[in-house]
Amino acid sequence: MLSLRPLAYEDLSVGMTEVFVKHVSSQDIVGFAEVSGDRNPIHLSEHFAAKTPFKTRIAHGLYTASLISAVLGTRLPGPGAVYLSQSLNFRAPVYIGDDIEVRVSVAELIGKGNRARLDCQCLVEGKVVLEGEAMVKVPARVDMDIPL
């Protein structure tokens, strides 16, 4: 679990990067299916998945994307940040047993509205499996009253 690090808009600079690595377990996939309601057998059934081009179960694409949300909500920018938008391009499957490296970098700071545009990538063994861009509203230092 990521520790909380609240950053105010004034603390951010272009190029700041946060990296988080998460090991994908079967339990993660089953739990995500329960929470999301996505019970597609490609995620839950070895028998079904064996007949697909992947040959085995794969993680939900939005499970992988949710790890980006974990970074945004806890570390960069952190507590108090509000998602405005997220684009996602899925490049390759993620398998149970993979270690997903999540990289979030500040690409642009927009003073009007304290917004930050963030480049987001998820990699497995150095290969991009998901990439996209997030836009978030970041609290100003004066507005931060975040319980930790």
C-alpha positions, 0 to 999 in steps of 0.5 A, a space after each residue: 500500500 502506498 503511503 500518503 504524500 500530499 503535494 500542493 499545486 505549488 509543490 509540483 514541477 514539470 518532470 516530477 515522477 512517481 513510480 509504484 510497482 505492484 505484483 498481480 495476484 489471482 486474489 487481486 483479479 478475483 477481488 477486482 471482479 467482485 468490486 467492479 462486477 466485471 466477471 468476464 471469464 477471461 479474467 476468472 476461468 483458466 478453462 475459458 482463457 485457455 481457448 483465447 489468444 492469451 492462453 491463460 487468465 489476464 488482468 482486467 484492463 481497468 485493474 491496471 488503470 486503477 493503479 494509476 489512480 492509486 498513484 494520483 490519489 496517494 503520491 503524485 499529486 496525492 490526497 486532495 487531487 481530483 480526477 478531471 479526465 483520463 485517457 487510456 491506451 491498452 498496448 498489451 495484456 497483463 498476466 497473473 504473476 506480472 509485476 506492473 511498474 506504474 510511472 506518473 510524471 508531471 507533463 504540464 502545469 496549468 495555473 488557471 484552476 490549479 490543474 496538472 496534466 500527467 503522463 501515465 504509463 504501466 510497464 511489465 518487464 520494461 514493455 508498455 502495457 498501458 499508457 495515457 494522460 490524466 488531468 487533475 485539479 490540485 489543491 493550493 497550499 492554502 486550501 490543504 487541510 488533509 488528515 493523514 
